[in-house]
Amino acid sequence: MVSHLGQDKLYRHAVIWTIIFAVVSCAVMVTFKMNEAYFDSYSVVLLQEDNAPQEQTSVARYNMKVELEDKAQSELILPLTQKLSADHVTVREDFVEEKLVVTMKGAASCLGSGSLVTIDSNILDAVGVYRQQEDIVLEMYCKDAYGYELSLEENQLVVSFVPLRSQYQIVSVIYVPLKDRERLVNQDMQELDKIAGAYGMKVYKTWQMQTEYSQQQVVDFANQIHADMLLGIGVEEGAGQDRIETLCNAGYFIPDFGGVDLAAVMTDSMNRVYSALEIQVMDAGEEYTLIHDASVPAAMTFYYTKQAATGRPETEYDMNRKLINALTDMYKQVLSTYFTSE
């Protein structure tokens, strides 16, 4: 009988502690839910602090001391101690900031301290020369959009500037939403570049910029340079059904070619690639700044797909290649119909 009483007592204690534990757990959960935003933000801060030194290390660069000589000769001349291979030189245009960036891989030992750099202040607002690990980075902020040619001579790098329209017959701007930028960053552009070369066309590609950009910045740039066309392209996943929607500035019209013509071609190209069940073409409202504020032929097309992002490399690759194929087909149709090749 004693043993049974002991067991009952232990059982009652176990039940009591179980109830207490459940109550405490609920209280903790309620407290967490009430302060969830705080805990989330605190976690983000800690992650940012942990990552900050790594990010700073990966992009660390140092000013290189150079002397500037101003000459009105429409070029920048950077002296080098030895000739560089063209394979080691890349050029990037952050065009919404009118910035041209030249990176010379492994060239840190090719530029001496105090070197005399020739510039033209009629074209350039500012110039910066930096060392980033073993590379040399040359940044040029221009007063306007220019055409340029880069040449490597025996002991110098020369960037020659020319009026944009004297170098190109056609100027085009492509906008891709920031969320879709990575889709196009590493894609093969040979076919698109080949078409552009055949028609003497300059293509400003937003996804090649490292800086962030907005619709307003891109449309302002397109208006400023009087681009012949402004194209936008994007993908929206998880839609109700596959469809293509194209927006244009229908109110803007020039003889033979305008926003409506551009929208028709872009929609046809998207449908060739994606074969959507539903197609819509409409005038852009004020919320679509890129198209609504354009004073050049402009259109933006979206592919809405019910397929949600899976994260599978082969699926993403296929989607990204289709975007490039659609862009290439758009340019083929527009240029062959409304423009003349060189």
C-alpha positions in Angstrom: 0.0 0.0 0.0 2.9 2.4 0.8 4.4 1.8 -2.6 1.1 2.6 -4.3 0.9 5.8 -2.3 4.4 6.7 -3.3 3.7 6.1 -6.9 0.5 8.2 -6.8 2.6 11.1 -5.2 5.2 10.8 -7.9 2.5 10.7 -10.6 0.9 13.9 -9.1 4.3 15.7 -9.1 4.9 14.7 -12.7 1.5 16.0 -13.8 2.1 19.3 -11.9 5.5 19.8 -13.4 4.2 19.0 -16.9 1.5 21.6 -16.5 4.0 24.2 -15.2 6.3 23.4 -18.1 3.5 23.8 -20.6 2.4 27.1 -19.1 6.0 28.5 -19.1 6.5 27.3 -22.7 3.3 29.1 -23.8 4.4 32.3 -22.0 7.7 32.2 -23.8 6.1 31.6 -27.2 3.7 34.5 -26.6 6.6 36.8 -25.6 8.6 35.8 -28.6 5.6 36.4 -31.0 5.0 39.8 -29.4 8.6 40.8 -30.0 9.3 38.8 -33.2 10.1 41.9 -35.2 12.7 42.9 -32.6 14.4 39.5 -32.6 14.4 39.3 -36.4 16.0 42.8 -36.7 18.5 42.0 -34.0 19.5 38.8 -35.8 19.9 40.8 -39.0 22.2 43.3 -37.3 24.4 40.6 -35.9 24.6 39.0 -39.4 25.5 42.3 -41.0 28.2 42.9 -38.3 29.6 39.5 -38.9 29.7 39.9 -42.6 30.9 43.5 -42.7 34.6 42.8 -42.4 34.4 40.1 -45.1 32.6 42.4 -47.5 35.0 45.2 -46.8 38.0 42.9 -47.4 36.5 41.6 -50.7 36.1 45.1 -52.2 38.9 46.9 -50.4 40.8 49.3 -52.6 43.3 52.0 -52.1 43.8 55.4 -53.8 46.8 55.5 -56.0 48.7 58.8 -56.0 48.8 60.3 -59.5 49.2 63.7 -61.0 46.7 65.0 -63.5 47.4 67.0 -66.7 44.5 68.7 -68.4 44.6 68.8 -72.2 41.7 69.4 -74.6 42.3 66.4 -76.7 39.2 64.2 -75.9 41.1 61.4 -74.3 42.5 60.0 -71.1 46.1 58.6 -71.1 47.3 56.4 -68.3 51.0 55.7 -68.4 52.1 52.1 -67.7 55.5 50.6 -67.0 54.8 47.7 -69.3 52.3 46.7 -72.0 49.2 44.9 -70.9 47.3 42.2 -72.8 43.8 43.1 -73.9 42.6 39.9 -72.3 43.4 41.5 -68.9 41.3 44.6 -69.4 37.6 44.9 -68.9 35.2 47.8 -69.3 32.0 48.4 -67.4 29.5 51.3 -67.9 27.4 52.4 -64.9 25.6 54.6 -67.3 22.9 56.0 -65.0 25.9 57.7 -63.2 27.7 58.4 -66.5 30.6 56.4 -65.1 33.1 54.4 -67.1 35.1 51.8 -65.2 38.2 50.1 -66.6 39.7 47.2 -64.7 43.2 46.0 -65.5 43.7 42.5 -64.0 47.1 41.9 -62.3 48.4 45.4 -63.3 49.2 46.7 -59.8 52.9 46.7 -60.6 52.4 48.4 -64.0 51.6 51.9 -62.6 54.1 53.9 -60.6 53.3 56.2 -57.8 53.0 59.8 -58.9 52.4 58.9 -62.6 51.2 61.7 -64.8 47.7 61.0 -66.1 46.4 63.1 -69.0 42.7 64.0 -68.9 40.2 66.3 -70.7 38.2 68.3 -68.2 35.7 69.3 -71.0 34.6 65.6 -71.0 35.5 64.3 -67.5 34.1 65.6 -64.2 36.3 63.4 -62.1 38.9 60.6 -62.3 39.9 58.0 -59.8 42.8 55.5 -59.9 42.7 52.7 -57.4 44.6 49.5 -56.5 42.3 46.6 -55.6 44.4 43.6 -54.6 46.6 43.0 -57.7 44.3 45.0 -60.1 44.2 48.6 -61.2 40.8 50.2 -61.3 40.3 53.4 -63.3 37.0 55.3 -62.8 35.9 58.1 -65.1 32.9 60.3 -64.4 31.8 61.9 -67.6 29.8 65.1 -68.2 27.6 63.3 -70.8 27.2 60.0 -72.6 30.0 59.5 -75.1 31.2 56.9 -77.5 34.7 55.7 -76.6 37.5 53.5 -77.9 40.1 51.9 -75.7 43.6 51.1 -76.9 46.7 49.6 -75.3 50.0 50.9 -76.6 53.5 50.0 -75.6 53.6 52.0 -72.4 50.1 53.4 -71.9 46.4 52.9 -71.9 44.4 55.4 -73.9 40.6 56.0 -73.7 39.5 58.2 -76.6 36.1 59.9 -76.4 33.8 60.8 -79.3 30.3 62.1 -79.6 27.9 59.2 -79.1 26.0 59.6 -82.4 29.2 59.9 -84.4 30.1 56.4 -83.4 26.7 54.7 -83.5 23.7 55.0 -85.9 21.3 53.6 -83.4 21.2 53.8 -79.6 19.1 51.5 -77.5 18.6 51.0 -73.7 17.5 47.7 -72.1 15.9 47.7 -68.6 15.7 44.6 -66.5 14.2 44.8 -63.0 16.8 44.5 -60.2 15.3 41.2 -59.1 15.9 39.7 -62.6 19.4 41.2 -63.1 21.2 38.0 -62.1 19.3 36.1 -64.8 21.3 37.9 -67.5 24.7 38.7 -65.9 26.6 35.7 -67.1 24.6 34.9 -70.3 26.2 34.6 -73.7 25.5 37.8 -75.6 27.4 37.0 -78.8 24.3 36.8 -81.0 22.8 40.0 -79.6 26.2 41.8 -79.9 26.6 40.6 -83.5 23.2 42.0 -84.5 24.1 45.3 -82.8 27.4 45.5 -84.7 25.7 44.8 -88.0 23.4 47.9 -87.5 25.9 50.1 -85.8 23.9 50.1 -82.6 25.0 50.9 -79.1 23.1 48.9 -76.5 23.1 50.1 -72.9 22.4 47.0 -70.7 21.2 47.7 -67.1 22.3 44.2 -65.8 25.9 45.0 -66.6 26.0 47.9 -64.0 27.2 47.1 -60.5 25.3 50.1 -59.1 21.6 49.8 -58.2 19.2 51.6 -60.5 15.6 52.7 -60.7 13.1 53.0 -63.5 13.3 56.7 -63.2 17.1 56.8 -63.6 16.9 54.6 -66.7 14.2 56.5 -68.4 15.8 59.8 -67.6 19.0 58.5 -69.2 17.2 57.2 -72.3 15.4 60.6 -72.7 18.7 62.5 -72.2 20.5 60.7 -75.0 17.4 60.6 -77.2 17.6 56.8 -77.5 16.0 55.3 -80.5 14.2 52.8 -78.3 13.9 51.8 -74.7 13.1 48.1 -74.0 12.1 46.5 -70.7 11.8 42.8 -70.0 11.0 40.8 -66.9 9.7 37.6 -65.4 7.0 37.1 -62.8 6.8 33.6 -61.3 3.9 32.0 -59.5 1.1 33.6 -61.6 -2.3 32.1 -62.1 -1.6 31.1 -65.6 1.1 31.7 -68.2 0.6 35.0 -70.0 2.5 37.8 -71.7 1.7 41.4 -70.8 3.3 44.3 -72.7 3.1 48.0 -71.7 3.9 50.8 -74.1 3.8 54.6 -74.3 1.0 54.7 -76.9 0.7 58.5 -76.6 4.2 58.9 -78.0 4.3 58.6 -81.7 6.8 59.3 -84.5 6.3 58.5 -88.1 6.8 54.8 -89.0 8.0 53.8 -85.6 6.7 54.4 -82.1 5.9 52.7 -78.8 3.0 50.7 -80.2 5.2 49.3 -83.0 7.9 48.4 -80.5 5.3 46.7 -78.2 3.9 44.7 -81.1 7.3 43.3 -82.0 8.3 42.6 -78.4 5.1 40.8 -77.7 5.5 38.7 -80.8 9.0 37.8 -79.9 8.0 36.8 -76.3 5.2 34.6 -77.6 7.6 32.9 -80.0 9.8 31.9 -77.1 7.2 31.3 -74.4 4.0 30.4 -76.2 1.7 31.9 -73.6 -2.0 31.2 -73.4 -3.0 34.8 -72.9 -1.5 38.0 -74.4 -2.2 41.6 -73.4 -0.9 44.9 -74.8 -1.8 48.1 -73.1 -0.8 51.7 -72.5 1.4 52.1 -69.5 -0.1 53.9 -66.4 1.8 56.4 -64.2 3.0 53.6 -61.9 5.2 52.3 -64.7 7.6 55.2 -64.8 10.0 53.6 -67.2 7.4 53.6 -70.0 5.0 56.4 -69.0 7.8 59.0 -68.7 9.6 58.1 -71.8 9.9 60.6 -74.7 11.3 57.9 -76.9 9.7 54.7 -78.3 9.4 52.5 -75.2 7.8 49.3 -74.2 8.2 46.7 -71.4 7.1 43.1 -71.6 6.5 40.7 -68.8 6.3 36.9 -68.9 4.0 35.7 -66.1 4.4 32.0 -65.4 2.5 29.8 -63.0 5.8 27.9 -62.5 7.3 29.0 -59.2 11.1 29.3 -58.9 12.5 25.9 -58.0 16.1 26.8 -57.5 17.1 24.0 -59.8 20.1 25.2 -61.9 18.8 23.6 -65.1 15.3 25.2 -64.7 16.8 28.7 -64.0 19.3 28.3 -66.9 16.4 27.5 -69.3 14.4 30.4 -68.1 17.4 32.8 -68.5 18.3 31.5 -71.9 14.8 32.1 -73.0 15.0 35.8 -72.0 18.2 36.2 -74.1 16.5 34.5 -77.0 13.5 36.7 -76.7 15.7 39.9 -76.6 17.7 38.7 -79.6 14.5 38.0 -81.6 13.1 41.4 -80.6 16.1 43.2 -82.0 16.2 41.1 -85.2 12.6 42.1 -85.9 12.8 45.7 -85.0 16.1 46.4 -86.8 15.2 44.5 -90.0 11.8 46.2 -90.2 12.4 49.8 -89.1 16.2 50.4 -89.6 18.9 49.9 -92.2 22.1 47.9 -91.6 25.5 49.4 -92.2 
